[in-house]
Every structure is written in C-alpha cells, then in structure tokens.
Amino acid sequence: LYLCCVAGYAGQQTLAEYDWGKLADAGQSLGGKPATVDGRLALKLSSTNDTPLQVQLLNIKQPPISKTVYAITGEICYDGVRGDGYLEMWNCYPPSKPGEKEGRYFSRTLGESGPMGRIRGTSSWRAFTLPFDRTGTTATPARLEINMFLPAQGTVYVGPLKLVEYAGS
C-alpha cells in the first residue's frame, strides 16, 4: 500500500502556489480576509445568516498546465457549517471556433468524505483536492475560477492553494 501511495504522488508537479497574504498585498484577493488560525495563514470566509453565499476565491489566468490531469489542492477547516457547502473549480476553455461560447467545466467537493468531501458541520484541518482530466482535448484552459459555496451559516478557513499536474493518467 505504501508503494502505491508513493507511486501516485511521484508524478505530481507543483506549478504554482497561492498564498493569501501575498495575494491580498498585491490586491488580488477576491473574497474573504486573510487570518491566522492554528498558526497558519488562511483565508477566512463567514456567513452569519441563512442566505446562500458564493464567493470567488481565486481567478487564475493562463494557468501553466501542460499535462492531461491537474488539480487545485490545499487544506481546509470549518466550524458550524449548516447544510452542504463545497469548493469548486471552473475550467474555462477558449471557444473552438470564433463566435462560439467558451467551454466551462467544473469539479466540486461534494463527496461524502476524503479530499473531495463536502463542507458540512465542523472539521479540523483536512486536505482537499479539485481535480480535472482534460482527456479529449489538446486545448489548455484559459483560466481557472476557484469558488466556495455555503448554503447557510458557517465559518470556513482555506489554507494556501497549489496548482499541480500529474504525469500519466
């Protein structure tokens, strides 16, 4: 089992890292506020009422993706989240022909558990991943939009993000 896990991560390459403090200093933070929690710098997002909240966390233009499989990874913790929230990555591809709309495809953390688990209740820090497989196209995305959705009340802390790609399939 250990060798399988090592082999799975051996083909991972980090393309970019996104630190909330640096993004805020550069005026590139889209939602939330940088905060220190458990000795870590994170992005804090809160909803204090039962109105749904959708926030764009990051917009990555011309991501340096060259492989077929890539992902946004990081860590998240949350407290008192009512309902099922999630992180999502919209993969926006240029139109295949002039005059056509761009292609938009998403990944969401809506699993019951694990790194693709939904945001519900309270959790200490845990890993998350928003993977995408672009099999079937040679195009690379023009941009990646990273969002968070909360259906009602709750507080979420999102640690620094990484854009990674994987060798193989």
Backbone as a chain_set.jsonl record, in Angstrom:
{"seq": "LYLCCVAGYAGQQTLAEYDWGKLADAGQSLGGKPATVDGRLALKLSSTNDTPLQVQLLNIKQPPISKTVYAITGEICYDGVRGDGYLEMWNCYPPSKPGEKEGRYFSRTLGESGPMGRIRGTSSWRAFTLPFDRTGTTATPARLEINMFLPAQGTVYVGPLKLVEYAGS", "coords": {"N": [[0.831, -1.202, 0.0], [1.932, 1.258, 0.803], [3.854, 1.666, -1.249], [2.168, 2.025, -3.44], [0.934, 4.453, -2.781], [3.15, 6.192, -2.746], [3.986, 5.952, -5.411], [1.783, 7.1, -6.653], [1.985, 9.815, -5.955], [4.449, 10.474, -6.916], [4.426, 11.342, -9.531], [3.455, 13.904, -9.408], [3.549, 17.362, -9.984], [4.212, 20.554, -8.795], [2.865, 23.491, -9.984], [2.219, 26.119, -9.348], [1.904, 28.202, -6.432], [-0.367, 29.6, -4.12], [-0.563, 32.094, -1.931], [-2.451, 33.538, 0.562], [-1.867, 35.902, 1.993], [0.111, 37.185, 0.419], [-1.35, 37.48, -1.954], [-3.382, 39.227, -1.085], [-1.842, 41.475, -0.403], [-1.013, 42.193, -2.947], [-3.352, 43.028, -4.017], [-4.977, 41.115, -5.178], [-6.75, 39.412, -3.975], [-9.878, 37.953, -3.92], [-12.128, 37.228, -2.379], [-13.159, 36.981, 1.063], [-11.012, 37.242, 4.016], [-7.567, 37.436, 4.876], [-6.389, 35.489, 7.598], [-4.961, 34.353, 10.673], [-4.949, 31.119, 11.825], [-4.637, 28.486, 14.054], [-1.885, 28.829, 13.9], [-1.428, 29.107, 11.2], [-1.54, 30.836, 8.079], [-4.509, 31.691, 6.586], [-7.413, 31.919, 4.45], [-10.246, 33.493, 5.545], [-13.679, 32.889, 5.565], [-16.987, 33.793, 6.136], [-20.404, 33.171, 6.877], [-23.157, 34.622, 8.257], [-25.844, 34.346, 8.309], [-28.849, 32.726, 7.02], [-28.806, 32.908, 4.295], [-27.734, 31.809, 1.123], [-24.26, 31.717, 0.259], [-21.943, 32.532, -2.15], [-18.647, 32.688, -3.135], [-15.982, 33.958, -5.02], [-12.791, 32.766, -4.864], [-10.325, 32.775, -6.131], [-8.892, 33.641, -9.28], [-7.352, 32.302, -11.848], [-5.493, 33.215, -14.454], [-4.51, 32.071, -17.644], [-3.271, 29.508, -16.789], [-0.309, 27.559, -16.207], [-0.547, 24.909, -17.439], [0.313, 21.734, -18.7], [-0.074, 19.037, -18.772], [-2.445, 16.252, -18.896], [-4.02, 15.686, -16.639], [-4.824, 17.618, -13.871], [-4.914, 19.654, -10.858], [-6.337, 21.638, -8.193], [-5.089, 21.939, -5.011], [-5.098, 21.758, -1.403], [-5.625, 22.755, 2.04], [-8.305, 22.726, 4.404], [-10.414, 23.992, 6.99], [-13.294, 24.096, 9.133], [-16.204, 25.491, 10.781], [-19.31, 24.988, 12.269], [-20.893, 24.792, 9.905], [-23.843, 24.921, 8.231], [-25.874, 22.733, 6.415], [-24.88, 21.552, 3.116], [-21.916, 22.549, 1.931], [-19.417, 23.509, -0.519], [-16.272, 23.43, -2.309], [-15.297, 24.654, -5.497], [-13.997, 24.271, -8.824], [-13.928, 25.966, -11.747], [-13.219, 25.238, -15.013], [-12.192, 26.943, -17.647], [-12.329, 27.029, -21.034], [-10.998, 28.206, -24.152], [-13.105, 29.27, -26.936], [-13.793, 26.835, -29.48], [-14.197, 27.621, -32.054], [-14.336, 30.795, -33.73], [-16.78, 33.072, -32.482], [-18.219, 31.192, -31.068], [-19.246, 30.073, -27.777], [-17.204, 30.029, -24.799], [-15.842, 26.98, -23.441], [-17.015, 25.561, -20.451], [-16.326, 23.81, -17.58], [-16.678, 21.89, -14.585], [-15.34, 20.972, -11.322], [-16.255, 19.691, -8.173], [-16.241, 19.635, -4.587], [-18.029, 17.418, -3.44], [-18.216, 14.925, -2.343], [-18.842, 12.245, 0.043], [-16.83, 11.945, 1.918], [-13.251, 12.269, 2.536], [-10.659, 13.755, 0.377], [-12.24, 14.999, -1.509], [-14.487, 15.617, -0.175], [-17.571, 17.062, 0.974], [-18.34, 20.276, 2.495], [-19.377, 20.445, 5.644], [-20.884, 20.873, 8.805], [-18.505, 20.676, 11.391], [-14.979, 20.693, 11.178], [-11.595, 19.784, 11.764], [-8.381, 20.756, 10.404], [-8.116, 19.503, 7.121], [-7.166, 17.768, 4.142], [-7.921, 18.819, 0.79], [-8.937, 18.323, -2.623], [-9.347, 19.454, -5.938], [-9.743, 18.018, -8.704], [-9.105, 17.732, -12.285], [-9.61, 16.293, -15.464], [-8.512, 16.563, -18.612], [-8.813, 14.942, -20.818], [-9.381, 14.233, -24.206], [-9.178, 16.677, -25.351], [-6.85, 18.934, -26.821], [-6.487, 21.441, -26.116], [-5.629, 23.919, -23.664], [-6.742, 25.215, -20.489], [-8.044, 28.562, -20.459], [-8.467, 29.955, -18.199], [-8.805, 29.404, -14.649], [-11.323, 29.256, -12.298], [-11.748, 29.531, -8.933], [-13.986, 28.757, -6.47], [-16.134, 29.099, -3.546], [-18.945, 27.698, -1.96], [-21.493, 28.208, 0.362], [-24.405, 27.021, 1.885], [-25.762, 28.187, 3.976], [-25.341, 29.392, 7.311], [-21.997, 29.541, 8.714], [-18.416, 29.156, 9.21], [-15.45, 29.195, 7.369], [-12.121, 28.23, 6.795], [-9.588, 28.534, 4.502], [-6.62, 27.162, 3.553], [-3.346, 27.931, 2.066], [-3.25, 27.566, -1.508], [-2.445, 25.163, -4.065], [-1.535, 24.701, -7.441], [-1.386, 21.863, -9.232], [-0.049, 19.319, -11.405], [-0.272, 16.087, -12.966], [1.763, 13.367, -13.962], [1.178, 10.922, -16.442], [-1.943, 9.063, -16.342]], "CA": [[0.0, 0.0, 0.0], [2.827, 2.403, 0.859], [4.443, 1.87, -2.572], [1.126, 2.572, -4.31], [0.766, 5.868, -2.43], [4.346, 6.905, -3.194], [3.946, 5.985, -6.871], [0.728, 8.029, -7.05], [2.422, 11.187, -5.773], [5.734, 10.692, -7.565], [4.193, 12.03, -10.783], [2.832, 15.205, -9.16], [4.43, 18.509, -10.093], [3.582, 21.811, -8.392], [3.039, 24.532, -11.0], [2.108, 27.434, -8.714], [1.377, 28.237, -5.076], [-1.13, 30.828, -3.907], [-0.533, 32.481, -0.526], [-3.48, 34.557, 0.734], [-1.256, 37.16, 2.424], [0.749, 37.805, -0.752], [-2.413, 37.883, -2.882], [-4.039, 40.417, -0.513], [-0.896, 42.597, -0.537], [-0.964, 42.567, -4.355], [-4.69, 43.418, -4.441], [-5.553, 40.046, -5.997], [-7.649, 38.59, -3.184], [-11.227, 38.215, -4.408], [-13.138, 37.057, -1.347], [-12.629, 36.626, 2.374], [-9.925, 38.034, 4.582], [-6.511, 36.618, 5.457], [-6.433, 35.364, 9.054], [-4.101, 33.295, 11.195], [-5.677, 30.149, 12.633], [-3.763, 27.357, 14.387], [-0.534, 29.163, 13.464], [-1.346, 29.092, 9.736], [-2.233, 31.896, 7.369], [-5.606, 31.123, 5.812], [-8.455, 32.837, 4.034], [-11.436, 33.281, 6.372], [-14.956, 33.224, 4.947], [-18.062, 33.56, 7.097], [-21.785, 33.508, 6.591], [-23.802, 34.753, 9.563], [-27.294, 34.175, 8.185], [-29.246, 31.546, 6.252], [-28.786, 33.204, 2.875], [-26.587, 31.159, 0.489], [-23.091, 32.558, -0.012], [-20.98, 32.029, -3.127], [-17.527, 33.62, -3.175], [-14.847, 33.573, -5.852], [-11.566, 32.858, -4.074], [-9.138, 32.976, -6.957], [-9.081, 33.566, -10.72], [-6.013, 32.057, -12.392], [-5.487, 33.417, -15.906], [-3.473, 31.359, -18.386], [-2.506, 28.614, -15.913], [0.764, 26.898, -16.964], [-0.856, 23.472, -17.474], [0.747, 21.033, -19.899], [-0.474, 17.627, -18.656], [-3.873, 15.97, -19.054], [-4.688, 15.703, -15.34], [-4.316, 18.659, -12.982], [-5.798, 19.872, -9.707], [-6.065, 22.611, -7.138], [-5.045, 21.216, -3.743], [-4.865, 22.58, -0.229], [-6.241, 22.292, 3.284], [-9.475, 23.494, 4.805], [-11.076, 23.649, 8.25], [-14.539, 24.845, 9.19], [-16.937, 25.418, 12.033], [-20.724, 25.314, 12.275], [-21.462, 24.947, 8.564], [-25.175, 24.319, 8.108], [-26.117, 22.276, 5.048], [-23.736, 21.019, 2.367], [-21.146, 23.505, 1.156], [-18.377, 22.887, -1.344], [-15.333, 24.199, -3.114], [-15.435, 24.268, -6.9], [-13.056, 24.818, -9.796], [-14.429, 26.06, -13.103], [-12.167, 25.142, -16.016], [-12.734, 27.739, -18.75], [-11.557, 26.788, -22.247], [-11.342, 29.137, -25.232], [-14.013, 28.693, -27.93], [-13.099, 26.061, -30.515], [-14.342, 28.391, -33.295], [-14.752, 32.18, -33.466], [-18.209, 33.269, -32.345], [-18.784, 30.215, -30.141], [-19.02, 30.343, -26.36], [-16.122, 29.266, -24.188], [-16.238, 25.754, -22.756], [-16.919, 25.685, -18.99], [-16.48, 22.503, -16.946], [-16.351, 22.089, -13.176], [-15.116, 19.933, -10.316], [-16.742, 20.164, -6.872], [-16.017, 18.751, -3.433], [-19.348, 17.002, -2.974], [-18.177, 13.544, -1.869], [-19.225, 12.031, 1.446], [-15.646, 12.087, 2.776], [-11.986, 12.304, 1.81], [-10.217, 15.05, -0.141], [-13.302, 15.614, -2.305], [-15.655, 15.657, 0.702], [-18.309, 18.325, 1.106], [-18.114, 21.112, 3.673], [-20.593, 20.316, 6.46], [-20.61, 20.735, 10.235], [-17.238, 21.197, 11.896], [-13.84, 19.822, 10.874], [-10.244, 20.312, 11.901], [-7.725, 20.834, 9.103], [-8.101, 18.31, 6.281], [-6.776, 18.032, 2.755], [-8.94, 18.77, -0.265], [-8.44, 18.392, -3.993], [-10.286, 19.725, -7.021], [-9.043, 17.517, -9.883], [-9.74, 17.801, -13.596], [-8.986, 15.465, -16.501], [-8.87, 17.174, -19.889], [-8.75, 13.954, -21.898], [-10.302, 14.533, -25.302], [-8.862, 17.983, -25.938], [-5.444, 19.351, -26.76], [-6.503, 22.82, -25.607], [-5.418, 24.117, -22.232], [-7.71, 26.218, -20.035], [-7.68, 29.982, -20.491], [-8.457, 30.38, -16.802], [-9.425, 28.562, -13.625], [-12.029, 30.046, -11.288], [-11.897, 28.754, -7.708], [-15.089, 29.334, -5.699], [-16.674, 28.377, -2.398], [-20.376, 27.88, -1.766], [-22.089, 27.812, 1.633], [-25.851, 27.168, 1.763], [-26.297, 28.931, 5.122], [-24.329, 29.855, 8.273], [-20.776, 28.784, 8.947], [-17.123, 29.806, 9.001], [-14.528, 28.314, 6.664], [-10.739, 28.695, 6.618], [-8.935, 27.858, 3.377], [-5.176, 27.365, 3.573], [-2.761, 28.241, 0.766], [-3.606, 26.649, -2.589], [-1.427, 24.765, -5.04], [-1.93, 24.171, -8.74], [-0.49, 20.737, -9.511], [-0.42, 18.442, -12.519], [0.169, 14.712, -12.749], [2.255, 12.609, -15.097], [0.341, 9.73, -16.642], [-3.395, 9.3, -16.36]], "C": [[0.866, 1.252, 0.0], [3.41, 2.705, -0.514], [3.424, 2.439, -3.545], [0.94, 4.06, -4.053], [1.941, 6.689, -2.928], [4.335, 7.026, -4.718], [2.906, 6.982, -7.361], [1.163, 9.478, -6.954], [3.737, 11.498, -6.484], [5.568, 11.483, -8.854], [3.556, 13.391, -10.623], [3.874, 16.301, -9.246], [3.653, 19.764, -9.691], [3.909, 22.877, -9.429], [3.024, 25.93, -10.4], [1.547, 27.268, -7.31], [0.75, 29.607, -4.849], [-1.27, 31.076, -2.415], [-1.487, 33.657, -0.347], [-2.908, 35.91, 1.17], [-0.633, 37.903, 1.251], [-0.296, 38.282, -1.757], [-3.12, 39.148, -2.389], [-3.14, 41.641, -0.667], [-0.839, 43.106, -1.975], [-2.331, 43.003, -4.883], [-5.388, 42.381, -5.292], [-6.481, 39.121, -5.224], [-9.078, 38.946, -3.557], [-12.289, 38.129, -3.319], [-12.509, 36.668, -0.039], [-11.522, 37.555, 2.818], [-8.853, 37.104, 5.109], [-6.589, 36.64, 6.983], [-5.472, 34.26, 9.465], [-4.946, 32.409, 12.103], [-4.779, 28.927, 12.814], [-2.341, 27.577, 13.866], [-0.343, 29.174, 11.957], [-2.065, 30.311, 9.17], [-3.274, 31.252, 6.466], [-6.526, 32.242, 5.362], [-9.704, 32.502, 4.828], [-12.67, 33.77, 5.626], [-16.056, 32.869, 5.916], [-19.405, 33.95, 6.517], [-22.509, 33.512, 7.93], [-25.316, 34.616, 9.49], [-27.596, 32.953, 7.32], [-29.379, 31.813, 4.756], [-27.574, 32.503, 2.249], [-25.485, 32.169, 0.156], [-22.213, 31.86, -1.044], [-19.916, 33.095, -3.3], [-16.464, 33.088, -4.124], [-13.581, 33.822, -5.044], [-10.376, 33.282, -4.92], [-9.516, 32.834, -8.419], [-7.682, 33.463, -11.326], [-6.083, 32.175, -13.904], [-4.28, 32.726, -16.526], [-2.637, 30.445, -17.484], [-1.497, 27.797, -16.736], [0.61, 25.372, -17.037], [-0.379, 22.871, -18.787], [0.319, 19.562, -19.906], [-1.995, 17.492, -18.78], [-4.635, 16.094, -17.743], [-4.009, 16.74, -14.445], [-5.32, 18.88, -11.86], [-5.386, 21.117, -8.942], [-6.115, 21.809, -5.846], [-4.799, 22.195, -2.607], [-5.458, 21.937, 1.005], [-7.343, 23.265, 3.672], [-9.891, 23.065, 6.206], [-12.31, 24.537, 8.348], [-15.276, 24.569, 10.481], [-18.392, 25.826, 11.813], [-21.352, 25.517, 10.915], [-22.782, 24.182, 8.491], [-25.422, 23.958, 6.648], [-24.827, 21.777, 4.413], [-23.097, 22.112, 1.517], [-20.101, 22.775, 0.338], [-17.416, 23.932, -1.899], [-15.553, 23.765, -4.551], [-14.353, 24.935, -7.731], [-13.737, 24.79, -11.158], [-13.226, 26.116, -14.039], [-12.719, 25.79, -17.276], [-11.809, 27.628, -19.963], [-11.972, 27.766, -23.341], [-12.296, 28.462, -26.228], [-13.222, 27.923, -28.996], [-13.176, 26.768, -31.864], [-14.746, 29.817, -32.934], [-16.278, 32.288, -33.43], [-18.895, 32.276, -31.42], [-18.489, 30.633, -28.705], [-17.829, 29.528, -25.868], [-16.693, 27.991, -23.572], [-16.014, 25.911, -21.262], [-17.262, 24.345, -18.366], [-16.029, 22.632, -15.499], [-16.037, 20.8, -12.448], [-15.602, 20.522, -9.001], [-16.44, 19.136, -5.789], [-17.367, 18.383, -2.838], [-19.384, 15.539, -2.539], [-18.604, 13.457, -0.408], [-18.043, 12.229, 2.393], [-14.407, 12.165, 1.893], [-11.676, 13.672, 1.236], [-11.23, 15.735, -1.061], [-14.606, 15.674, -1.511], [-16.26, 17.041, 0.79], [-17.947, 19.038, 2.407], [-19.416, 21.103, 4.471], [-20.181, 20.161, 7.916], [-19.321, 21.409, 10.636], [-16.141, 20.192, 11.584], [-12.544, 20.536, 11.21], [-9.617, 20.313, 10.501], [-7.749, 19.479, 8.405], [-7.727, 18.719, 4.865], [-8.004, 18.041, 1.85], [-8.246, 18.799, -1.62], [-9.598, 18.637, -4.939], [-9.605, 19.293, -8.317], [-9.816, 17.765, -11.173], [-8.918, 16.997, -14.587], [-9.437, 16.02, -17.849], [-8.677, 16.227, -21.075], [-9.775, 14.318, -22.962], [-10.075, 15.892, -25.925], [-7.358, 18.236, -25.839], [-5.344, 20.777, -26.228], [-6.185, 22.821, -24.113], [-6.379, 25.21, -21.771], [-7.157, 27.637, -20.115], [-7.641, 30.543, -19.075], [-9.131, 29.328, -15.934], [-10.061, 29.491, -12.605], [-12.269, 29.141, -10.083], [-12.914, 29.463, -6.824], [-15.393, 28.491, -4.472], [-18.151, 28.713, -2.287], [-20.771, 27.377, -0.383], [-23.6, 28.018, 1.52], [-26.466, 28.031, 2.858], [-25.121, 29.351, 6.009], [-23.112, 28.939, 8.331], [-19.542, 29.625, 8.698], [-16.168, 28.785, 8.416], [-13.168, 29.004, 6.577], [-10.111, 27.858, 5.52], [-7.454, 28.196, 3.443], [-4.654, 27.731, 2.194], [-3.123, 27.161, -0.258], [-2.398, 26.331, -3.44], [-2.114, 24.318, -6.31], [-0.908, 23.099, -9.069], [-0.963, 20.029, -10.776], [0.259, 17.107, -12.302], [0.668, 14.097, -14.047], [1.374, 11.373, -15.255], [-1.117, 10.087, -16.594], [-3.978, 9.166, -14.969]], "O": [[0.573, 2.206, -0.72], [3.463, 3.867, -0.916], [3.778, 3.256, -4.395], [0.805, 4.844, -4.993], [1.748, 7.773, -3.478], [4.642, 8.09, -5.256], [3.118, 7.644, -8.377], [0.76, 10.297, -7.78], [4.096, 12.665, -6.637], [6.473, 12.224, -9.239], [3.147, 13.989, -11.618], [4.951, 16.194, -8.66], [2.557, 20.004, -10.197], [5.077, 23.138, -9.72], [3.724, 26.824, -10.875], [0.812, 26.322, -7.029], [1.256, 30.629, -5.313], [-1.998, 30.366, -1.72], [-1.348, 34.671, -1.032], [-3.414, 36.953, 0.756], [-0.824, 39.11, 1.104], [-0.154, 39.354, -2.344], [-3.423, 40.039, -3.182], [-3.615, 42.721, -1.019], [-0.641, 44.299, -2.207], [-2.463, 43.315, -6.066], [-6.296, 42.716, -6.053], [-6.954, 38.13, -5.78], [-9.454, 40.118, -3.515], [-13.256, 38.89, -3.343], [-11.428, 36.079, -0.025], [-11.145, 38.502, 2.128], [-9.17, 36.087, 5.726], [-6.827, 37.688, 7.584], [-5.203, 33.34, 8.692], [-5.583, 32.895, 13.038], [-4.229, 28.401, 11.847], [-1.674, 26.632, 13.444], [0.79, 29.243, 11.48], [-3.074, 30.76, 9.715], [-2.953, 30.368, 5.671], [-6.427, 33.374, 5.836], [-10.177, 31.366, 4.797], [-12.713, 34.893, 5.125], [-16.07, 31.767, 6.466], [-19.528, 34.921, 5.772], [-22.478, 32.52, 8.657], [-25.999, 34.756, 10.505], [-26.68, 32.227, 6.935], [-29.996, 31.03, 4.036], [-26.476, 32.597, 2.798], [-25.758, 33.32, -0.183], [-21.787, 30.724, -0.833], [-20.222, 34.255, -3.575], [-16.084, 31.919, -4.052], [-13.326, 34.939, -4.595], [-9.526, 34.053, -4.475], [-10.359, 32.008, -8.768], [-6.922, 34.431, -11.314], [-6.674, 31.321, -14.565], [-3.17, 32.79, -15.997], [-1.417, 30.595, -17.424], [-1.81, 27.387, -17.854], [1.548, 24.637, -16.725], [-0.631, 23.421, -19.859], [0.351, 18.917, -20.954], [-2.726, 18.482, -18.769], [-5.776, 16.557, -17.732], [-2.789, 16.74, -14.282], [-6.436, 18.362, -11.902], [-4.25, 21.582, -9.03], [-7.077, 21.079, -5.606], [-4.347, 23.319, -2.826], [-5.754, 20.743, 1.025], [-7.321, 24.445, 3.324], [-9.736, 21.899, 6.569], [-12.371, 25.599, 7.728], [-15.03, 23.583, 11.176], [-18.671, 26.88, 11.241], [-22.26, 26.336, 10.777], [-22.827, 22.964, 8.665], [-25.205, 24.775, 5.753], [-23.813, 21.602, 5.089], [-23.662, 22.545, 0.513], [-19.919, 21.566, 0.482], [-17.707, 25.128, -1.949], [-15.954, 22.628, -4.801], [-13.858, 26.011, -7.396], [-14.083, 23.722, -11.664], [-12.33, 26.943, -13.87], [-13.622, 25.242, -17.907], [-10.661, 28.071, -19.927], [-13.146, 28.118, -23.453], [-12.301, 27.237, -26.355], [-12.116, 28.32, -29.365], [-12.326, 26.549, -32.727], [-15.431, 30.026, -31.933], [-16.975, 31.676, -34.239], [-20.041, 32.494, -31.026], [-17.597, 31.443, -28.45], [-17.489, 28.488, -26.431], [-17.873, 27.928, -23.226], [-14.942, 26.347, -20.841], [-18.345, 23.804, -18.588], [-15.106, 23.391, -15.202], [-16.401, 19.705, -12.876], [-15.394, 21.705, -8.732], [-16.392, 17.933, -6.044], [-17.796, 18.972, -1.846], [-20.464, 14.97, -2.381], [-18.712, 14.47, 0.282], [-18.229, 12.635, 3.54], [-14.499, 12.133, 0.665], [-12.349, 14.649, 1.565], [-11.092, 16.922, -1.358], [-15.69, 15.77, -2.086], [-15.566, 18.053, 0.694], [-17.324, 18.459, 3.297], [-20.423, 21.668, 4.047], [-19.252, 19.419, 8.232], [-19.065, 22.559, 10.277], [-16.342, 18.984, 11.709], [-12.404, 21.737, 10.976], [-10.259, 19.912, 9.53], [-7.447, 18.448, 9.005], [-7.941, 19.857, 4.447], [-8.994, 17.358, 2.114], [-7.105, 19.246, -1.738], [-10.69, 18.096, -4.763], [-8.955, 20.11, -8.97], [-11.028, 17.98, -11.152], [-7.687, 17.018, -14.555], [-10.619, 15.95, -18.185], [-8.41, 16.665, -22.194], [-10.91, 14.672, -22.643], [-10.71, 16.23, -26.924], [-6.696, 17.804, -24.895], [-4.253, 21.26, -25.926], [-6.442, 21.848, -23.403], [-6.79, 26.046, -22.575], [-5.974, 27.88, -19.874], [-6.892, 31.475, -18.781], [-9.904, 28.492, -16.403], [-9.412, 30.41, -12.106], [-12.92, 28.103, -10.203], [-12.732, 30.628, -6.469], [-14.977, 27.337, -4.365], [-18.56, 29.856, -2.49], [-20.427, 26.258, 0.0], [-24.038, 29.089, 1.1], [-27.569, 28.551, 2.691], [-24.032, 29.632, 5.508], [-23.186, 27.745, 8.043], [-19.608, 30.673, 8.056], [-16.079, 27.654, 8.894], [-13.08, 30.204, 6.319], [-10.1, 26.629, 5.59], [-7.072, 29.365, 3.397], [-5.433, 27.832, 1.246], [-3.28, 25.99, 0.089], [-1.453, 27.115, -3.53], [-3.142, 23.642, -6.271], [0.286, 23.377, -9.173], [-2.128, 20.13, -11.164], [1.233, 17.0, -11.557], [0.066, 14.285, -15.105], [0.878, 10.843, -14.261], [-1.5, 11.243, -16.775], [-5.184, 9.331, -14.786]]}, "num_chains": 1, "name": "protein.A"}
